[in-house]
Amino acid sequence: MNSFIHFSRRNFGSVLKCSNSDCGFIQRRNAHDILIRERTGKPIIKYGPGGRSSVSGHIATVFGCTGFLGRYLVAKLAKQGTQVIIPFRDEDEKRHLKVNGDLGQVVPIEFDLRNTDAIVSAVRHSDIVYNLIGRDYDTKNFSYEAVHAEYPAKIAEISAEQGVSRFVHVSALNADARSTSKFYRSKALGERLVRNAFPDATIVRPAYLFGPEDRFLNRLAATGGWELLIRHNDAVVHPVNVIDVAKALAMMQTSESTAGETYELYGTKGYTFTEIYDFVGEVTKKTNTRVYIPKSIALLYARLQNSLLPWATISPDDIERMTISDKFSEDAKTFGDLDIEPVSLEAAAITVLRRFRYNVYFDAPPDEVEAAKATLKKRKVPFIHT
Ligand SMILES: NC(=O)c1ccc[n+]([C@@H]2O[C@H](COP(=O)([O-])OP(=O)(O)OC[C@H]3O[C@@H](n4cnc5c(N)ncnc54)[C@H](OP(=O)(O)O)[C@@H]3O)[C@@H](O)[C@H]2O)c1
């Protein structure tokens, strides 16, 4: 190789030069271009001006990359020049992630949670491992405990053995060993087992996530004219934008002060489900028939749907979680500690909900919606936009 690099000191920084005279490459290096990992003492060295085609020096593995939050996290990391290892199960589920980074920067690896060698291959070159694996319902192969506790602990253990510097585990707000929800109980168990396996793991507890592909606003808006609400349910939830949570997770890559901490990431305001339905109706400009049903009937409905339909629908535990108000712990950190100001549901929901509007007032400004509705009633002009 005739193009190696000279490293010369000047003032606080230094200059990197390519010895090949045709190269013309000269780059200023500063002390902040190097990060020494506290746990492993490994150096992380940045190259380039920053951004997609630079090298952040980090290699991150994102388990659960094919999910809703995963795609936003992979996009954020790859955009910073981090090489991202994306363990996947289904060939078609990971294709969209490849284009998030420069050529060769997003590396898919096929894996199975029960295959230890595959997990080792996915983490052994990494500096940070994110575990986003989760499921809203039990499956015939994986129980809540397996997906949220047993296997995350196994990934954390393997990561520690392989010399990974940082481990970030995504749990859920309200994770509690005494919760009435099996999901929250398994998340609490997962936090405990992960911390045992990787003591300075960062635990992240997001509230209900909303965003374009969510299972929250999309589910509430796609009701086919009906709004089913649980009777006497005054639980208050704080939905949070998926992009804000991904931003916080990406920040944890470089921020050593987040190691060993627990973060609770929730939105700016609390809402009951009735308030959220009101809001969804206001944005989609639809008037649905609202039906209040007892919790026992809602649970029966969810159980029946789950046993009769071959695809995933609302699970009985989803219903249980809808009746639990968000609880915050005093010793957990929040968005404020990361200097992130979360976006409000009111400001961001239109990007998710607009597609539920009728075409006649799809992109009409708020003051033109009534006129558009009147036009629609008279069936004069089908489109008001040109
Ligand atoms: N969405 C929310 O409102 C919310 C709220 C609080 C906490 N969380 C937590 O945040 C994390 C990310 O949520 P999300 O909404 O992005 O979840 P998601 O869309 O359901 O994605 C879950 C991910 O986990 C993977 N996964 C599930 N079971 C697996 C198994 N048995 N083996 C291997 N991979 C498995 C899925 O892979 P496949 O594509 O191969 O199935 C997918 O990549 C989860 O831990 C979730 O519990 C989510």
The ligand as a Gaussian input file, in Angstrom:
#p B3LYP/6-31G(d) Opt

LIG

0 1
 N      -44.575000       0.174000      19.856000
 C      -44.863000       0.632000      21.064000
 O      -45.836000       1.362000      21.271000
 C      -43.963000       0.292000      22.230000
 C      -44.224000       0.843000      23.474000
 C      -43.384000       0.535000      24.533000
 C      -42.316000      -0.325000      24.358000
 N      -42.096000      -0.861000      23.141000
 C      -40.956000      -1.789000      22.985000
 O      -40.029000      -1.218000      22.090000
 C      -39.402000      -2.255000      21.326000
 C      -39.573000      -1.964000      19.849000
 O      -40.969000      -1.832000      19.606000
 P      -41.557000      -1.903000      18.121000
 O      -42.862000      -1.230000      18.147000
 O      -40.527000      -1.480000      17.138000
 O      -41.790000      -3.488000      17.997000
 P      -42.214000      -4.294000      16.688000
 O      -42.550000      -3.383000      15.571000
 O      -43.220000      -5.319000      17.105000
 O      -40.854000      -5.042000      16.295000
 C      -40.410000      -6.044000      17.105000
 C      -39.068000      -6.540000      16.607000
 O      -38.714000      -7.653000      17.421000
 C      -38.428000      -8.757000      16.575000
 N      -38.865000      -9.998000      17.191000
 C      -40.034000     -10.242000      17.837000
 N      -40.068000     -11.513000      18.245000
 C      -38.893000     -12.076000      17.847000
 C      -38.339000     -13.375000      17.968000
 N      -38.989000     -14.362000      18.576000
 N      -37.126000     -13.599000      17.433000
 C      -36.451000     -12.611000      16.804000
 N      -36.915000     -11.370000      16.646000
 C      -38.126000     -11.099000      17.172000
 C      -39.215000      -8.518000      15.310000
 O      -38.584000      -9.234000      14.275000
 P      -39.437000      -9.833000      13.050000
 O      -39.633000      -8.687000      12.094000
 O      -38.555000     -10.888000      12.495000
 O      -40.722000     -10.364000      13.600000
 C      -39.081000      -6.997000      15.166000
 O      -37.855000      -6.670000      14.570000
 C      -40.053000      -3.564000      21.776000
 O      -39.273000      -4.157000      22.753000
 C      -41.376000      -3.113000      22.373000
 O      -41.852000      -4.004000      23.344000
 C      -42.876000      -0.576000      22.071000

